[in-house]
Amino acid sequence: MDFKRKELVKNAKKNLKKHYWLLVAVCLFAAFIGSEFTETMEAFKSSRAVGEAGVQGAASVETNVDNIANTSIISSVVQAMGAVITGDEDFGRTQSDAKVSEAKDNATEVLGRTRGVFASLVNSITSGGIVFTFVDSLSSVISSRRAVVIILLIVALLIYVFITFFIKKTYLVVSRRIVLETRTYDSVPPGKFMFLLRVKRWMKASWVLIVQNVYEILWSLTIVGIVIKHFSYMLVPYIIAENPDMKANEAITLSRKMMKGYKWRAFLYGLSFIGWTVLGMATLGIAGVMFVNPYKASFYAEFYAHVRAAYLEKEPEAVKWLNDTYLYERASEEQLKNVYEDVYALIDSPQPQIDFDDYHNSRIGRLKKLRVFLANTFGIILFNSKGELEFEEKKKEMLRMSKNKAEAVGKAYPARLFNLKEHRVDLENTVYMRNYSIPSLILIFFSLCFVGWIWEVSLHLISSHTFVNRGVLHGPWLPIYGSGGILILICLKKLRNKPVAEFFASVVLCGFVEYFTSLYLELSCGRRWWNYNGYFLNLNGRICAEGLLVFGLGGVAIVYIIAPLLDNFFRKINLKVVGAVCAALIVVFVADMIYSKKNPNTGKGISSFNDNTPEYMLAEMYQGAEDRYENRISVNQKL
């Protein structure tokens, strides 16, 4: 079986057109983590250096590039490790502190670097201070300096190996799998990025790539071997993507055999992409991201598919390794119906609906329509009924089957026909697509308010070692937590079957709530109860990145775990008891709100009002300037 480059180009462009944005995302992430297409990131760095140099003149381009390299994270960490190894820790710490101080001085209002967990973490990593923190922690346990240095080197080596082989190199297998599936199928689910984790072969694939790298290093000791073996082993990630259960030597040997007679052709194909690579560099990486990289990925996937077919034609017994037939051709309808029989039984079934005739007076036309609208759009019902419980069981079954619908009809790769079982996370086990009764929503609201209060009080207790009743109100509740949780449950109901979208939507929704709550409290009460100025990625001090991340993760936890579990518990309580508890909580809460409107809960550690007075701000500014001055004097003395 022979093939020509024109055929590969035609098929690659066709595939690129069909799955353009997915292939762009796959290649962009590979470039970002440094797996391949690294010239794209280099082009971006070069454009940054040129942009900075434009202010000072073309002659300073080289200086700017050096500055970028010198201020990189890797450079800072390496310098810090060098200081520890050579015994010059004091000077290394001084340099690290100077970098942190400089970062704080140059930080913009949005990219704050003076407060918060994110800011501390970013400062520690970018300055290399994380190395000294690690050394200090070890030194408190181990008295031997030599042992500390040895452990530091071992940990650094393990981190390097983990990042290089368990992330960068292994992602090559994942990206190859995705691109190969796009050749044959109309859709590739996002979960395919977790392919090796799902089949529980991440470690095994990483080991294959480690062995391959060792062989390449040994062959690089010869002049000819470094070039020849590069092309001999280039199919290993594709082979593992097809059969992750292969052993290292099996995959490497098979790649070598398959490439026999094709190495020179692969070399010429590589040369043919030089022009495209130059175009990508000339456009500062834009052409690489938007076309060249995904086109290369599609082209070499076509190359592998054709080489594979030719090898199987010559060596039919190799099918015991190259055994994923459905990666290259679709299964017949009969085969799909046999393995997806349960899915086919539900494909044409109507979506489950609640029988609202179970409710009192629900036959009244307009009232019934309103209830249907609230249930289907926001997931709100008056109270739980037999019809609601039946609806949840049907919905649970529909959710489980809908995940496999694209596979059952041949639009996506049939995972049930794969030679290894894919282990998927079944979020529907908590019946997260349920509807919530009004009494249950009220109790969930107060539960989240209390949990939020406990969270805030605990954080302040840990940081300041004092108990403070956090919040505007006087009771043990923070309404912003409860409001955010309930809004996520009802406003984002349509996104519950899309966890990733649910996360980002939770971030946006909670950010909106927190920002305008802060603004409202400041306008109505003349003070701010929180201030994120100095936090990394903050907006006017009202919201910040680490807070939004917590809200996003918390929102996902509420939707898929916390709210369903709480609802299950509340359903077991007698409806009259639940009604009485809800009424009592509402009365006390409203009374607290009315009282706090005129007498808000203020004081040290409760609001940032005291931190915004002119006297406090002047003192803070003076102290900050004095600290920076002393730090610079210390650095100059060291230098």
Secondary structure, 3 states (H helix, E strand, C coil): CCCCHHHHHHHHHHHHHHCHHHHHHHHHHHHHHCCCCHHHHHHHHHHHHHHHHHHHCHHHHHHHHHHHHHCCHHHHHHHHHHHHHHCCHHHHHHHHHHHHHHHHHHCCCCECCCECHHHHHHHHHHHCHHHHHHHHHHHCCCCCHHHHHHHHHHHHHHHHHHHHHHHHHHHHHHHHHHHHHHHHCCCCCHHHHHHHHHCCCHHHHHHHHHHHHHHHHHHCCCCCHHHHHHHHCCCHHHHHHHCCCCCHHHHHHHHHHHCCCCHHHHHHHHHHCHHHHHHHHHCCCHHHHHHHHHHHHHHHHHHHHHHHHHHHHHCHHHHHCCCCHHHCCCCCHHHHHHHCHHHHHHHCCCCCCCCHHHCCCCCCHHHHHHHHHHHHHHCEECCCCHHHHHHHHHHHHHHHHHCCHHHHCCCCCCHHHCCCCCCCCCHHHHCCCCCEEHHHHHHHHHHHHHHHHHHHHHHHHHHHCCCCCCCCCCCCCCHHHHHHHHHHHHHCHHHCCCHHHHHHHHHHHHHHHHHHHHHHHHHHHCCCCCCCCCEECEECCCEEHHHHHHHHHHHHHHHHHHHHHHHHHHHCCCHHHHHHHHHHHHHHHHHHHHHHHHCCCCCCCCCCCHHHCHHHHHHHHHHHHHHHHHHHHHHHHHC
